[in-house]
Amino acid sequence: MSLKSRLRATVAATTGGGDFAKRRRAQQAAEATAKRRQQAAARRERERDKIADVRQRERARADTRVAAARKHKPARPARPAHDYRRCRDRDCERTACTAYRDGIAYGLELAAASESRS
C-alpha cells in the first residue's frame, strides 16, 4: 500500500467520509425516525384511550339521567291534543278550528240552498 492510499484511508476514517460511516449514519437516522414514529403512535393511542374513557363516563352519566327520568312521573299529566273536529268553543282562534267551522257552515249553506231549489 502506498503512502498516498494510506493517507486517504486515514483521512476517510478520521473525517467520517468513508462508505461505512455514511451507511452507519443512514442506519442511525432510520432508527431514530422509526423510534420517533413509534413514540408518536403510542402517544396518539394514549390520547385516544383517554378520549374513549371520557366518552364512556359521559355515556354512563347520560344513561343514569335517562333511567332516573324514566322512573319519575311528569310534573303534570299531558293535556290531550286539541281536536279541531270536536272543538265547540266559538271564540277559539286556532286556524284549524276556524277553517273547520267555516267549512261546516259553508257546507250547511250549500246543502240548504240545494234543498230549497229542489
Secondary structure, DSSP 4 states (H G I P E B T S, - for coil): --HHHHHHHHHHHHHT-SHHHHHHHHHHHHHHHHHHHHHHHHHHHHHHHHHHHHHHHHHHHHHHHHHHHHHSPPSSPPPPP--TTS---TT---HHHHHHHHHHHHHHHHHHHHHHH-
